[in-house]
């Protein structure tokens, strides 16, 4: 094996390459253009984003890696998605960004120059075999990359070869908590372009939920109907965007009492509910996050309706609390007050005061939304959880009741019912706009909507 081939990612079962074949592969190629959709639709806004970050760290080198591939098994990697901070600063979102690094080099009294270090397209001469032999980075294996000039035209950022970067010192977003915090807090308020991308994600997700309802007759017949549901939604997500923004939760019956049920290996029962928590991620990596709890028969039973309407009332109270200047926690408090009082009315709680209702609600009632489903997670508590809402922030409101099947504090008829209702909202000057309003939320609205879609299929 030559020194050059020893540096390639080659499988143990790959065929050897003769010197004659190597020479033959080196010539006879016409010029080509980059393939794929890893471009930067955010190009117009990324310079301003980098300038905002630059102003926070004058005179310091800032390093923001896209991330590396992670092995799924043996020589198969997980599908790559660039780190959200890297995508936000560069607009680059494609799978070809593996290993690339954005560096903000100090320049002038307080500013920075952005330099993008990338693995450019492999040459097809001088004995270079990567383009047809390397399983991880070869053009014939994973697709064409941009060369340096193409990348500069695409991004407006000066580009250099990744192998020229070396081991730079400075603040690295993957290890420096202060830089990671700043990158999260800079994303707390979305610009108009970001809100458009999030609305697109919501719209595609709405279509995915409609697909799921139309597919229910088939899913009900399958021994792993939850997987059928997951697959149907996943088809829409991959067809319309980058894929799902997180692992789809398709939880039927008592599985809905497990907050992050992603095994999705259960059978569907017409007498039970389906909790579907799913979101399409756009090609620009912005994701929706919507949950609906649907009666698999198309109609809520009286006890299902009882639980559902309490959760809906809690969500309505939470949504009503959204406005600029309100505490971030206000919408959660408003929703949980409704839940606690409802549980007391049912006789489940003796007193609505205190936090005993959390046995049945388990988690917070919402979070920021954007490039990550739980966006801006590295932000300080005083700017996020203990902060106040601002116009342009996008968040979810998602109260739930999770009545465990083995909970002896509950009447038998309530056990095993899980209900969550989750919607995406953008804070406006006077309140909040419901971005996911195309999906019905009321009992009558859901039953009518499901009826129409199932009739279409018939």
SETORTI-328003 format. One line per field, with one value per residue (C-alpha): residue number from 0; chain; z, x, y. Coordinates in nm, 4 decimals. Example, Ala and Ser with C-alpha at 12.3 -4.5 7.8 and 13.67 -1.06 7.14 Angstrom:
// residues 2
seq: (0; 1)
mol: (A; A)
w: (0.7800; 0.7140)
u: (1.2300; 1.3670)
v: (-0.4500; -0.1060)
***
This chain:
// residues 458
seq: (0; 1; 2; 3; 4; 5; 6; 7; 8; 9; 10; 11; 12; 13; 14; 15; 16; 17; 18; 19; 20; 21; 22; 23; 24; 25; 26; 27; 28; 29; 30; 31; 32; 33; 34; 35; 36; 37; 38; 39; 40; 41; 42; 43; 44; 45; 46; 47; 48; 49; 50; 51; 52; 53; 54; 55; 56; 57; 58; 59; 60; 61; 62; 63; 64; 65; 66; 67; 68; 69; 70; 71; 72; 73; 74; 75; 76; 77; 78; 79; 80; 81; 82; 83; 84; 85; 86; 87; 88; 89; 90; 91; 92; 93; 94; 95; 96; 97; 98; 99; 100; 101; 102; 103; 104; 105; 106; 107; 108; 109; 110; 111; 112; 113; 114; 115; 116; 117; 118; 119; 120; 121; 122; 123; 124; 125; 126; 127; 128; 129; 130; 131; 132; 133; 134; 135; 136; 137; 138; 139; 140; 141; 142; 143; 144; 145; 146; 147; 148; 149; 150; 151; 152; 153; 154; 155; 156; 157; 158; 159; 160; 161; 162; 163; 164; 165; 166; 167; 168; 169; 170; 171; 172; 173; 174; 175; 176; 177; 178; 179; 180; 181; 182; 183; 184; 185; 186; 187; 188; 189; 190; 191; 192; 193; 194; 195; 196; 197; 198; 199; 200; 201; 202; 203; 204; 205; 206; 207; 208; 209; 210; 211; 212; 213; 214; 215; 216; 217; 218; 219; 220; 221; 222; 223; 224; 225; 226; 227; 228; 229; 230; 231; 232; 233; 234; 235; 236; 237; 238; 239; 240; 241; 242; 243; 244; 245; 246; 247; 248; 249; 250; 251; 252; 253; 254; 255; 256; 257; 258; 259; 260; 261; 262; 263; 264; 265; 266; 267; 268; 269; 270; 271; 272; 273; 274; 275; 276; 277; 278; 279; 280; 281; 282; 283; 284; 285; 286; 287; 288; 289; 290; 291; 292; 293; 294; 295; 296; 297; 298; 299; 300; 301; 302; 303; 304; 305; 306; 307; 308; 309; 310; 311; 312; 313; 314; 315; 316; 317; 318; 319; 320; 321; 322; 323; 324; 325; 326; 327; 328; 329; 330; 331; 332; 333; 334; 335; 336; 337; 338; 339; 340; 341; 342; 343; 344; 345; 346; 347; 348; 349; 350; 351; 352; 353; 354; 355; 356; 357; 358; 359; 360; 361; 362; 363; 364; 365; 366; 367; 368; 369; 370; 371; 372; 373; 374; 375; 376; 377; 378; 379; 380; 381; 382; 383; 384; 385; 386; 387; 388; 389; 390; 391; 392; 393; 394; 395; 396; 397; 398; 399; 400; 401; 402; 403; 404; 405; 406; 407; 408; 409; 410; 411; 412; 413; 414; 415; 416; 417; 418; 419; 420; 421; 422; 423; 424; 425; 426; 427; 428; 429; 430; 431; 432; 433; 434; 435; 436; 437; 438; 439; 440; 441; 442; 443; 444; 445; 446; 447; 448; 449; 450; 451; 452; 453; 454; 455; 456; 457)
mol: (A; A; A; A; A; A; A; A; A; A; A; A; A; A; A; A; A; A; A; A; A; A; A; A; A; A; A; A; A; A; A; A; A; A; A; A; A; A; A; A; A; A; A; A; A; A; A; A; A; A; A; A; A; A; A; A; A; A; A; A; A; A; A; A; A; A; A; A; A; A; A; A; A; A; A; A; A; A; A; A; A; A; A; A; A; A; A; A; A; A; A; A; A; A; A; A; A; A; A; A; A; A; A; A; A; A; A; A; A; A; A; A; A; A; A; A; A; A; A; A; A; A; A; A; A; A; A; A; A; A; A; A; A; A; A; A; A; A; A; A; A; A; A; A; A; A; A; A; A; A; A; A; A; A; A; A; A; A; A; A; A; A; A; A; A; A; A; A; A; A; A; A; A; A; A; A; A; A; A; A; A; A; A; A; A; A; A; A; A; A; A; A; A; A; A; A; A; A; A; A; A; A; A; A; A; A; A; A; A; A; A; A; A; A; A; A; A; A; A; A; A; A; A; A; A; A; A; A; A; A; A; A; A; A; A; A; A; A; A; A; A; A; A; A; A; A; A; A; A; A; A; A; A; A; A; A; A; A; A; A; A; A; A; A; A; A; A; A; A; A; A; A; A; A; A; A; A; A; A; A; A; A; A; A; A; A; A; A; A; A; A; A; A; A; A; A; A; A; A; A; A; A; A; A; A; A; A; A; A; A; A; A; A; A; A; A; A; A; A; A; A; A; A; A; A; A; A; A; A; A; A; A; A; A; A; A; A; A; A; A; A; A; A; A; A; A; A; A; A; A; A; A; A; A; A; A; A; A; A; A; A; A; A; A; A; A; A; A; A; A; A; A; A; A; A; A; A; A; A; A; A; A; A; A; A; A; A; A; A; A; A; A; A; A; A; A; A; A; A; A; A; A; A; A; A; A; A; A; A; A; A; A; A; A; A; A; A; A; A; A; A; A; A; A; A; A; A; A; A; A; A; A; A; A; A; A; A; A; A; A; A; A; A; A; A; A; A; A; A; A; A; A; A; A; A; A; A; A)
w: (0.0000; -0.0958; 0.1502; -0.0375; -0.0246; 0.3449; 0.4204; 0.2439; 0.4152; 0.2399; 0.3361; 0.4156; 0.1297; -0.1331; -0.4449; -0.4928; -0.7548; -1.0083; -1.1183; -1.4656; -1.3282; -1.1129; -1.4188; -1.6209; -1.3510; -1.3396; -1.6757; -1.9175; -1.6945; -1.8017; -1.5637; -1.3366; -1.0880; -0.7216; -0.6615; -0.3801; -0.1893; 0.0707; -0.0351; 0.1866; 0.1600; 0.4676; 0.2889; 0.3212; 0.7004; 0.8017; 0.7878; 1.0426; 1.2648; 1.2566; 1.3344; 1.6441; 1.7666; 1.6859; 1.9005; 2.2066; 2.1875; 2.0665; 1.9987; 2.0515; 1.7974; 1.7759; 1.6437; 1.5418; 1.4061; 1.1902; 1.3658; 1.2694; 1.1488; 1.4143; 1.3531; 1.3577; 1.3115; 1.1765; 0.8642; 0.8442; 0.9773; 1.1031; 0.8609; 0.9177; 1.0226; 1.0817; 1.4289; 1.4602; 1.5503; 1.2438; 1.0199; 1.1729; 1.1108; 0.7625; 0.6124; 0.5191; 0.6058; 0.3819; 0.4648; 0.2779; 0.5692; 0.7665; 0.9538; 0.8310; 1.0693; 1.0759; 1.2383; 1.3248; 1.3238; 1.5164; 1.2666; 1.3469; 1.6832; 1.7612; 1.4550; 1.3049; 0.9615; 0.8918; 0.7391; 0.6450; 0.6557; 0.4435; 0.2635; -0.0995; -0.3914; -0.4551; -0.7661; -1.0226; -1.1165; -0.9699; -0.8283; -0.6095; -0.5625; -0.2979; -0.5422; -0.6374; -0.3488; -0.0212; 0.1305; 0.3653; 0.1510; -0.2051; -0.4654; -0.6277; -0.2859; -0.1189; -0.3797; -0.5080; -0.2766; -0.3697; -0.4462; -0.2625; -0.5247; -0.5433; -0.1643; -0.1483; -0.4098; -0.2250; 0.1214; 0.0758; 0.3258; 0.2566; 0.2304; 0.2970; 0.2957; 0.6105; 0.6268; 0.6591; 0.9837; 1.2168; 1.5870; 1.6422; 1.9921; 2.0862; 2.2036; 2.0577; 2.0570; 2.1205; 2.4478; 2.5584; 2.7676; 2.7390; 2.3592; 2.3444; 2.5701; 2.3521; 2.0388; 2.2041; 2.3336; 1.9976; 1.8517; 2.1114; 1.8903; 1.5334; 1.2337; 0.9669; 0.7448; 1.0302; 1.1091; 0.7429; 0.7613; 1.0788; 0.9209; 0.6250; 0.8655; 1.0368; 0.7038; 0.5960; 0.9372; 0.8986; 0.5717; 0.7488; 1.0136; 0.7386; 0.5747; 0.9051; 0.9440; 0.5886; 0.6675; 0.9895; 0.8325; 0.7108; 1.0339; 1.2432; 1.0541; 1.1081; 1.4148; 1.4636; 1.3690; 1.5542; 1.3163; 1.0219; 1.1523; 1.2026; 0.8492; 0.6916; 0.8638; 0.7852; 0.4155; 0.4178; 0.6176; 0.3777; 0.0679; 0.1765; 0.3866; 0.5451; 0.7438; 1.0893; 1.3364; 1.6093; 1.6503; 1.5907; 1.8914; 1.7737; 2.1047; 2.1261; 2.4390; 2.7549; 2.5506; 2.5421; 2.9132; 2.8227; 2.7382; 2.4737; 2.3417; 2.0223; 2.0147; 1.8206; 1.8148; 1.9414; 1.7835; 1.7411; 1.9056; 1.7727; 2.1287; 2.2303; 2.1568; 1.9453; 2.0660; 1.7674; 1.8394; 1.5178; 1.3205; 0.9732; 0.9551; 0.6501; 0.4249; 0.6164; 0.9385; 1.1084; 1.2681; 1.3700; 1.6867; 1.6988; 1.8996; 1.8477; 2.0423; 1.8158; 1.8772; 1.6625; 1.6095; 1.4854; 1.7883; 2.1486; 2.4183; 2.7149; 2.9408; 2.6612; 2.5966; 2.9676; 2.9801; 2.6434; 2.7211; 3.0460; 2.8603; 2.5902; 2.8543; 3.0028; 2.6631; 2.5954; 2.9268; 2.8421; 2.4983; 2.6459; 2.8738; 2.5826; 2.5197; 2.5122; 2.8641; 3.0210; 3.2148; 3.0118; 3.2880; 3.2931; 3.0252; 3.2098; 3.5392; 3.3741; 3.2178; 3.5311; 3.7380; 3.5108; 3.5307; 3.9103; 3.9544; 3.7119; 3.8947; 4.2190; 4.0630; 3.9600; 4.3152; 4.2091; 4.4136; 4.7493; 4.6979; 4.3754; 4.5543; 4.5607; 4.3035; 4.3488; 4.0080; 3.8606; 3.9274; 3.6283; 3.4145; 3.4623; 3.2623; 3.1580; 2.9191; 2.6410; 2.5079; 2.2500; 1.8917; 1.5951; 1.4480; 1.7372; 1.8595; 2.2107; 2.0811; 2.2589; 2.5272; 2.6371; 2.7166; 3.0757; 3.2943; 3.3343; 2.9573; 2.8956; 3.1732; 3.4124; 3.1393; 2.9682; 2.6283; 2.3336; 1.9986; 1.7447; 1.9807; 1.8667; 2.1230; 2.1881; 2.4326; 2.5149; 2.8383; 2.8924; 3.1263; 3.1605; 3.3641; 3.4154; 3.3745; 3.7164; 3.9151; 4.2083; 4.2891; 3.9783; 3.9099; 3.6961; 3.3957; 3.3779; 3.3952; 3.0791; 2.9090; 2.7847; 2.6212; 2.4979; 2.2760; 2.1368; 1.9072; 1.7726; 1.8261; 1.7441; 1.9913; 1.8294; 1.9434; 2.1133; 2.1980; 1.9939; 1.6529; 1.6321; 1.3528; 1.3609; 1.3584; 1.0403; 1.2566; 1.4634; 1.8423; 1.9713; 2.0162; 1.7516; 1.5187; 1.5380; 1.4855; 1.1832; 1.0379; 1.0776; 0.9266; 0.6153; 0.5630; 0.6153; 0.3780; 0.1158; 0.1441; 0.1085)
u: (0.0000; 0.1384; 0.1625; -0.1158; -0.3548; -0.2815; -0.4388; -0.7620; -1.0698; -1.0785; -1.2829; -1.1098; -1.2987; -1.2191; -1.0411; -0.6743; -0.5889; -0.3167; -0.0764; -0.2300; -0.5809; -0.4561; -0.3066; -0.6218; -0.8448; -0.6327; -0.7362; -1.0217; -1.2622; -1.4604; -1.5160; -1.8194; -2.0161; -2.1019; -2.3976; -2.6511; -2.8362; -2.5767; -2.5848; -2.6366; -2.9823; -2.8889; -2.5979; -2.7441; -2.7767; -2.4704; -2.2203; -2.4280; -2.4432; -2.0655; -2.0274; -2.2475; -2.0351; -1.7128; -1.8203; -1.8479; -1.4900; -1.2566; -0.9030; -0.9719; -0.9563; -1.2931; -1.3153; -1.6493; -1.6251; -1.8930; -1.8347; -1.7093; -1.8655; -1.9722; -1.9580; -2.2892; -2.1387; -1.8046; -1.7419; -2.0911; -2.1335; -2.4419; -2.5829; -2.3988; -2.5604; -2.3426; -2.3396; -2.6134; -2.3756; -2.1623; -2.4704; -2.5987; -2.2713; -2.1965; -2.5311; -2.3722; -2.6001; -2.5013; -2.3574; -2.0418; -1.9423; -1.7870; -1.4768; -1.4895; -1.4062; -1.4985; -1.2321; -1.2814; -0.9311; -0.8760; -0.8406; -0.8037; -0.8781; -1.1917; -1.3061; -1.2455; -1.1902; -1.3806; -1.1834; -1.3487; -1.1197; -1.2587; -1.1709; -1.1839; -1.2678; -1.0026; -0.7880; -0.8030; -0.4388; -0.0912; -0.1762; -0.4616; -0.7063; -0.9360; -1.2112; -1.2839; -1.1414; -1.2149; -1.5422; -1.5838; -1.4821; -1.4472; -1.6545; -1.7672; -1.8735; -2.0473; -2.0766; -1.8826; -1.7464; -1.6836; -1.3337; -1.1977; -1.3076; -1.6577; -1.6907; -1.5820; -1.8391; -2.1068; -2.0421; -1.8613; -1.6038; -1.2331; -1.1639; -0.8505; -0.7581; -0.8485; -0.5047; -0.3501; -0.5355; -0.3124; -0.3988; -0.4960; -0.5280; -0.8300; -1.1869; -1.3385; -1.7185; -1.7073; -1.5142; -1.5443; -1.8553; -1.8546; -1.8425; -2.1103; -2.3306; -2.2847; -2.3727; -2.6926; -2.7963; -2.7378; -2.9983; -3.2693; -3.4432; -3.5099; -3.4856; -3.7557; -3.5760; -3.5530; -3.9223; -3.9972; -3.7885; -3.9635; -4.3026; -4.1952; -4.0980; -4.4371; -4.6204; -4.4381; -4.5043; -4.8753; -4.8697; -4.6917; -4.9648; -5.2253; -5.0308; -5.0367; -5.4136; -5.4670; -5.2361; -5.4139; -5.6218; -5.3003; -5.1156; -5.3939; -5.3509; -4.9769; -4.8279; -4.5984; -4.8331; -4.6275; -4.3397; -4.5754; -4.6704; -4.3060; -4.2236; -4.5105; -4.4081; -4.0421; -4.1212; -4.2725; -3.9778; -3.7174; -3.9157; -3.9725; -3.6645; -3.3507; -3.5485; -3.6992; -3.5732; -3.5651; -3.6651; -4.0394; -4.2511; -4.5377; -4.6823; -5.0093; -5.1987; -4.9866; -4.6724; -4.7937; -4.7090; -4.3387; -4.2224; -3.9666; -4.1057; -3.9053; -3.8962; -4.2223; -4.2626; -4.6183; -4.9436; -5.2241; -5.5630; -5.8724; -5.9949; -5.6817; -5.5136; -5.2053; -4.9664; -4.7640; -4.4778; -4.2913; -4.1268; -3.9836; -3.6384; -3.5914; -3.2867; -3.1683; -3.1929; -3.4792; -3.7251; -4.0876; -4.2028; -4.5723; -4.7698; -5.1240; -5.3043; -5.5527; -5.8266; -5.7409; -6.1108; -6.1616; -6.3762; -6.2779; -6.4349; -6.5865; -6.2852; -6.0382; -6.2266; -6.2155; -5.8371; -5.7863; -5.9996; -5.8134; -5.4815; -5.6268; -5.7510; -5.4017; -5.2492; -5.4935; -5.3991; -5.0313; -5.0709; -5.2659; -4.9704; -4.7275; -4.6321; -4.3150; -4.2002; -4.3701; -4.1518; -4.0530; -4.1945; -4.5342; -4.6914; -4.5852; -4.7230; -5.0531; -5.0957; -5.0009; -5.2478; -5.5245; -5.3944; -5.3653; -5.7139; -5.8523; -5.6845; -5.8278; -6.1753; -6.1363; -6.0400; -5.6919; -5.5312; -5.6614; -5.5244; -5.4240; -5.1482; -4.7881; -4.6152; -4.7770; -4.9405; -4.5957; -4.6467; -4.8823; -4.7210; -4.3531; -4.1806; -4.1823; -4.4511; -4.2347; -3.8982; -3.7291; -3.7355; -3.5078; -3.2087; -3.2352; -3.5614; -3.4557; -3.2938; -3.0454; -2.9871; -2.6519; -2.8032; -2.7759; -3.0830; -3.1137; -3.1501; -3.3739; -3.5530; -3.5546; -3.5598; -3.8423; -3.9948; -3.9012; -4.0625; -3.9170; -3.8632; -4.0121; -4.1154; -4.3439; -4.6313; -4.6849; -4.8617; -4.9367; -5.0928; -4.9226; -5.1431; -4.9267; -5.0915; -4.9669; -5.0487; -5.2713; -5.3454; -5.5648; -5.9095; -5.8812; -6.0490; -5.7786; -5.4775; -5.2716; -5.3898; -5.1265; -5.2172; -4.9893; -5.0830; -4.7905; -4.7854; -4.5217; -4.5607; -4.3665; -4.3808; -4.5193; -4.5412; -4.8760; -4.8798; -4.7968; -4.8873; -4.9837; -4.7675; -4.9213; -5.2848; -5.3565; -5.3721; -5.6923; -5.6700; -6.0250; -6.2044; -6.4648; -6.2026; -5.9847; -6.2762; -6.3995; -6.0474; -5.9778; -6.3125; -6.2457; -5.8966; -6.0103; -6.2990; -6.0548; -5.8552; -6.1665)
v: (0.0000; 0.3421; 0.6323; 0.8074; 0.5125; 0.4512; 0.7894; 0.6995; 0.5628; 0.2273; -0.0777; -0.4043; -0.5676; -0.3015; -0.4176; -0.3226; -0.0606; -0.1271; 0.1424; 0.1237; 0.1835; 0.4706; 0.6410; 0.5758; 0.7319; 1.0475; 1.1906; 1.2423; 1.4359; 1.7423; 2.0368; 2.0077; 2.2140; 2.1432; 1.9149; 1.9071; 2.1797; 2.2775; 2.6432; 2.9436; 3.0896; 3.2954; 3.4644; 3.8160; 3.7971; 3.5947; 3.8876; 4.0792; 3.7705; 3.7344; 4.1051; 4.0693; 3.7800; 3.9692; 4.2634; 4.0399; 3.9080; 4.1868; 4.0749; 3.7033; 3.4226; 3.2445; 2.8900; 2.7379; 2.3802; 2.2225; 1.8883; 1.5460; 1.2244; 0.9745; 0.6016; 0.4193; 0.0748; -0.0433; 0.1651; 0.3205; 0.6735; 0.8515; 1.1060; 1.4344; 1.7608; 2.0692; 2.2233; 2.4839; 2.7696; 2.6947; 2.6890; 3.0146; 3.1965; 3.0603; 2.9594; 2.6244; 2.3349; 2.0441; 1.7046; 1.8070; 2.0353; 1.7481; 1.8648; 2.2240; 2.5069; 2.8752; 3.0922; 3.4581; 3.6052; 3.9318; 4.2163; 4.5842; 4.7443; 4.5432; 4.3503; 4.0074; 3.8577; 3.5374; 3.2520; 2.9249; 2.6219; 2.3428; 2.0239; 2.1364; 1.9184; 1.6533; 1.6999; 1.4213; 1.4208; 1.3730; 1.0323; 1.1575; 0.8702; 1.0139; 1.1112; 0.7504; 0.5443; 0.7243; 0.6005; 0.8982; 1.1918; 1.0637; 1.2470; 0.9222; 0.7879; 1.0827; 1.3562; 1.6547; 1.9238; 2.2854; 2.4009; 2.7054; 2.9599; 2.8126; 2.8165; 3.1802; 3.2814; 3.0862; 3.2283; 3.5598; 3.4292; 3.3890; 3.0171; 2.8146; 2.4485; 2.2588; 2.0974; 2.4460; 2.5192; 2.3226; 2.3486; 2.7123; 2.8511; 3.0552; 3.0171; 2.7008; 2.6813; 2.3069; 2.3471; 2.7112; 2.7627; 3.1416; 3.1311; 2.8598; 3.0719; 3.3789; 3.1836; 3.0594; 3.4007; 3.5679; 3.3301; 3.3966; 3.6547; 3.5444; 3.7748; 3.7880; 3.5366; 3.2875; 3.3231; 3.2504; 2.9333; 2.8238; 2.8861; 2.6736; 2.3955; 2.4244; 2.4121; 2.0970; 1.9443; 2.0180; 1.8257; 1.5393; 1.5185; 1.5061; 1.2219; 1.0329; 1.0597; 0.9347; 0.6412; 0.5362; 0.2537; 0.0848; 0.1569; 0.0053; -0.3205; -0.3447; -0.5197; -0.2202; 0.0569; 0.3151; 0.2447; 0.2845; 0.6285; 0.7218; 0.6138; 0.8054; 1.1273; 1.0640; 1.0372; 1.3849; 1.5218; 1.3855; 1.4813; 1.8422; 1.9179; 1.7801; 1.5236; 1.5237; 1.7818; 1.5168; 1.1542; 1.1218; 1.0241; 0.8012; 0.6869; 0.4959; 0.4043; 0.3999; 0.4682; 0.8291; 0.8488; 0.8151; 1.1668; 1.0718; 0.7437; 0.6898; 0.3088; 0.3296; -0.0473; -0.0775; -0.1849; 0.0687; 0.0130; 0.1903; 0.2449; 0.4355; 0.7662; 0.8353; 1.1034; 1.2219; 1.4632; 1.5397; 1.8169; 1.8677; 2.0260; 2.2472; 2.2332; 2.5419; 2.3324; 2.5179; 2.2788; 2.2731; 2.0947; 2.0057; 1.7529; 1.6354; 1.3655; 1.1919; 0.9346; 0.6341; 0.5655; 0.9203; 1.0066; 1.0802; 0.8658; 1.0584; 0.9986; 1.0779; 1.3980; 1.4853; 1.4605; 1.6267; 1.9291; 1.9949; 1.9945; 2.2199; 2.4664; 2.4693; 2.5390; 2.8210; 2.9795; 2.9456; 3.1002; 3.3911; 3.4692; 3.5241; 3.8859; 4.0975; 4.1779; 3.8779; 3.6369; 3.3329; 3.1135; 3.2891; 3.0704; 2.7546; 2.8839; 2.9798; 2.6365; 2.4448; 2.6460; 2.5190; 2.1614; 2.1653; 2.3044; 2.0480; 1.7607; 1.8916; 1.9078; 1.5439; 1.4509; 1.3409; 1.6212; 1.7349; 2.0854; 2.2627; 2.4568; 2.3366; 2.1206; 1.7804; 1.8160; 1.7487; 1.3782; 1.3947; 1.6705; 1.5805; 1.8550; 2.2178; 2.3383; 2.4742; 2.5880; 2.8064; 2.6810; 2.7441; 2.5656; 2.3212; 2.1763; 2.2850; 2.6005; 2.8272; 2.5642; 2.7113; 3.0518; 3.1715; 3.1327; 3.5111; 3.5541; 3.2520; 3.0623; 3.3584; 3.6191; 3.8038; 3.7424; 3.9644; 4.0258; 3.7825; 3.4921; 3.1606; 2.9029; 2.6099; 2.5837; 2.2169; 2.1242; 1.7572; 1.5065; 1.1692; 0.9372; 0.6323; 0.2908; 0.1755; 0.4898; 0.3928; 0.7578; 0.7701; 0.6296; 0.3173; 0.4803; 0.7515; 0.5230; 0.4804; 0.7995; 1.0446; 1.3758; 1.6531; 1.9461; 2.1433; 2.4432; 2.6810; 3.0552; 3.3705; 3.6593; 3.9742; 4.3362; 4.2747; 3.9038; 3.5967; 3.4537; 3.0885; 2.9500; 2.6018; 2.7092; 2.5103; 2.1976; 2.1858; 2.1668; 2.1420; 1.8102; 1.8917; 2.0379; 1.7271; 1.4889; 1.6835; 1.7151; 1.3446; 1.2577; 1.4644; 1.3206; 0.9608; 1.0171; 1.1524; 0.8337; 0.6184)
***
